[in-house]
Amino acid sequence: MSDPGGRSRPSRSGRGVPAQDRLARLLAIVPWVASQDGPLVSEVCERFGVAEEELLADLDLLFLCGVYPFTPDALIEVDVSGGRVWIRFADYFRRPLRLTPPEGLALVSAGSTLLAMPGSDPEGALASALAKLETVLGAGSDEALDVELGAVKADLLTTVRAATAEHRKLRLDYYSFGRDQRSTRVVQPWRVFNADGEWYLSGWCESAVGERLFRVDRMAAAERLDERFVPPADRSGPTELFHPDPSSPVVVLDLAPPAAWVAEQYPHEGLERRDDGHLRVTLRVGSRAWLERVLLRAGPAATVVEGDGRARGEAARRILARYSR
């Protein structure tokens, strides 16, 4: 198959991977491949934990990337030949950019996210460009904001991503923060994504017999199993981090200003701003352990108006009892 400019291009189709996942993967793959001068396709697949068919399908998208008027000289060029792949940028991308400070900071943030992805080169061209941009912005000093993703073991995240790409089941040793319990479960991994600076895995939990969301940093271990599965056709579902059960209990809290973060940080079903400056918020409670943690963190700035008013006191007494032993 050829594009309008006559260049050969791989003939592959996507496999139902959500667009945002394919984009994140491409943004990590492109700078590394472009800097390697023709790496083996198998090497790229191994480095980024992707099957060859999916890699070629992703590369096929690059033929559509460029700038107006979208002539061959304004598009990214990809050559796959003899089991190797080359990526060459259009002349447009060689031109110096004039960025505003907010645009530059956004690039630093996005680039830092890409460098945290498995397979990215921490010493490569992207890392070098980000370092230069940070220097120009003055964002590399000790007083600057350091953009980091949640701390996750690289080999664990690689295992999770590889199993997702290969449609193989995972056995997880997982800590559930809401229930304050550890368990072993088998999961069919559908998506790996980042939200609010943390890595998440969505998939079908065979123990719970339902779709579940797992934080990767709460996985003590992940074992890729030989058994494969057929993922659903649409894996681009919502990435909300909390899906309340309609049957879950409800609690109504009065929040003084120091505890306003509760309404900002957690999904709620109603918010009222009161004349005394307090907020009255209605929350769906996923577990009592979660409610206890919220109330202990908020302290006297949060008052239970409706719901389980004993949660904070009982949790505090348990904690004190442990210290008194």
Backbone hydrogen bonds, N-H to C=O, Kabsch-Sander energy under -0.5 kcal/mol:
donor,donor_aa,acceptor,acceptor_aa,energy
3,D,7,R,-1.5
6,G,3,D,-2.4
9,R,1,M,-2.0
12,R,10,P,-0.9
21,D,18,P,-0.6
22,R,18,P,-2.0
23,L,19,A,-2.5
24,A,20,Q,-2.0
25,R,21,D,-2.1
26,L,22,R,-2.5
27,L,23,L,-2.6
28,A,24,A,-1.2
29,I,25,R,-2.3
30,V,26,L,-2.9
32,W,28,A,-0.8
33,V,29,I,-2.7
34,A,30,V,-2.6
35,S,31,P,-1.1
36,Q,32,W,-0.5
36,Q,33,V,-1.3
37,D,33,V,-0.6
38,G,33,V,-0.5
41,V,83,G,-3.0
44,V,40,L,-2.1
45,C,41,V,-2.4
46,E,42,S,-2.2
47,R,43,E,-2.4
48,F,44,V,-2.2
49,G,45,C,-0.8
50,V,45,C,-1.9
55,L,51,A,-2.5
56,L,52,E,-2.6
57,A,53,E,-1.8
58,D,54,E,-2.3
59,L,55,L,-2.7
60,D,56,L,-1.7
61,L,57,A,-0.8
61,L,58,D,-1.1
62,L,58,D,-0.6
62,L,59,L,-1.0
63,F,59,L,-0.5
63,F,60,D,-0.9
64,L,61,L,-1.9
65,C,62,L,-1.9
66,G,64,L,-0.5
67,V,74,A,-1.7
70,F,67,V,-2.6
74,A,71,T,-2.5
75,L,72,P,-1.2
76,I,62,L,-0.5
76,I,65,C,-2.6
77,E,88,R,-2.8
79,D,86,W,-2.4
81,S,79,D,-0.5
81,S,84,R,-2.0
84,R,81,S,-1.8
85,V,39,P,-2.0
86,W,79,D,-2.8
88,R,77,E,-2.8
91,D,73,D,-0.9
93,F,90,A,-1.3
94,R,91,D,-1.7
95,R,92,Y,-1.5
99,L,97,L,-0.7
104,G,100,T,-2.6
105,L,101,P,-2.6
106,A,102,P,-2.2
107,L,103,E,-1.9
108,V,104,G,-2.1
109,S,105,L,-2.4
110,A,106,A,-2.6
111,G,107,L,-3.0
112,S,108,V,-2.3
113,T,109,S,-1.7
114,L,110,A,-1.9
115,L,111,G,-2.3
116,A,112,S,-1.0
117,M,114,L,-1.5
120,S,117,M,-1.9
124,G,121,D,-1.5
128,S,124,G,-2.1
129,A,125,A,-2.6
130,L,126,L,-2.5
131,A,127,A,-2.1
132,K,128,S,-2.0
133,L,129,A,-2.4
134,E,130,L,-2.8
135,T,131,A,-1.8
136,V,132,K,-2.2
137,L,133,L,-2.3
138,G,134,E,-1.1
139,A,134,E,-2.6
140,G,134,E,-0.8
144,A,141,S,-1.6
146,D,144,A,-0.5
147,V,145,L,-0.6
148,E,146,D,-0.7
150,G,197,G,-3.1
152,V,150,G,-0.5
157,L,153,K,-2.4
158,T,154,A,-2.3
159,T,155,D,-2.0
160,V,156,L,-2.3
161,R,157,L,-2.6
162,A,158,T,-2.6
163,A,159,T,-2.4
164,T,160,V,-1.9
165,A,161,R,-2.4
166,E,162,A,-2.3
167,H,163,A,-0.7
167,H,164,T,-0.7
168,R,163,A,-2.4
169,K,227,E,-2.6
170,L,187,V,-2.7
171,R,223,E,-2.5
172,L,170,L,-0.6
172,L,185,R,-3.1
173,D,221,A,-2.4
174,Y,172,L,-0.7
174,Y,183,S,-2.9
175,Y,218,R,-2.1
176,S,174,Y,-0.6
176,S,181,Q,-3.6
177,F,175,Y,-0.8
180,D,176,S,-1.4
181,Q,176,S,-1.4
183,S,174,Y,-2.6
185,R,172,L,-2.0
187,V,170,L,-3.0
188,Q,204,W,-2.8
190,W,202,S,-2.8
191,R,202,S,-2.0
193,F,200,Y,-2.1
195,A,198,E,-2.4
198,E,195,A,-1.8
200,Y,193,F,-3.0
201,L,214,F,-2.9
202,S,191,R,-2.4
203,G,212,R,-2.0
204,W,188,Q,-2.0
205,C,203,G,-0.6
205,C,210,G,-2.8
206,E,186,V,-2.5
206,E,204,W,-0.6
207,S,186,V,-0.5
209,V,205,C,-1.4
210,G,205,C,-1.5
212,R,203,G,-2.9
214,F,201,L,-3.1
216,V,199,W,-2.1
216,V,214,F,-0.5
218,R,215,R,-1.5
219,M,216,V,-1.8
220,A,173,D,-2.9
220,A,218,R,-0.7
221,A,173,D,-1.0
223,E,171,R,-2.4
224,R,222,A,-0.5
225,L,169,K,-2.9
225,L,223,E,-0.6
229,F,167,H,-2.1
235,R,16,G,-0.7
235,R,233,A,-0.7
248,S,245,D,-2.6
251,V,283,L,-2.5
252,V,306,E,-2.6
253,L,281,V,-2.6
254,D,303,T,-2.9
255,L,253,L,-0.6
255,L,279,L,-3.7
256,A,254,D,-0.6
256,A,301,A,-3.2
259,A,256,A,-2.4
260,A,257,P,-1.8
262,V,259,A,-1.8
263,A,260,A,-0.7
264,E,260,A,-1.2
265,Q,261,W,-2.7
266,Y,262,V,-1.9
269,E,282,T,-3.1
270,G,282,T,-0.6
272,E,280,R,-2.5
274,R,272,E,-0.7
274,R,278,H,-2.7
277,G,274,R,-1.8
279,L,255,L,-2.4
280,R,272,E,-2.9
281,V,253,L,-2.4
281,V,279,L,-0.6
282,T,270,G,-2.4
283,L,251,V,-2.9
283,L,281,V,-0.5
285,V,249,P,-3.0
285,V,283,L,-0.6
286,G,284,R,-0.6
290,W,178,G,-0.6
291,L,287,S,-1.7
292,E,288,R,-2.7
293,R,289,A,-2.0
294,V,290,W,-2.2
295,L,291,L,-2.5
296,L,292,E,-2.5
297,R,293,R,-2.4
298,A,294,V,-2.3
299,G,295,L,-2.0
301,A,298,A,-1.3
302,A,299,G,-1.7
303,T,254,D,-2.4
305,V,252,V,-3.1
305,V,303,T,-0.6
306,E,252,V,-1.5
309,G,307,G,-1.6
311,A,308,D,-1.0
314,E,310,R,-2.5
315,A,311,A,-2.1
316,A,312,R,-2.7
317,R,313,G,-2.1
318,R,314,E,-1.9
319,I,315,A,-2.1
320,L,316,A,-2.5
321,A,317,R,-2.2
322,R,318,R,-1.6
323,Y,319,I,-1.7
324,S,320,L,-1.5
325,R,322,R,-0.9
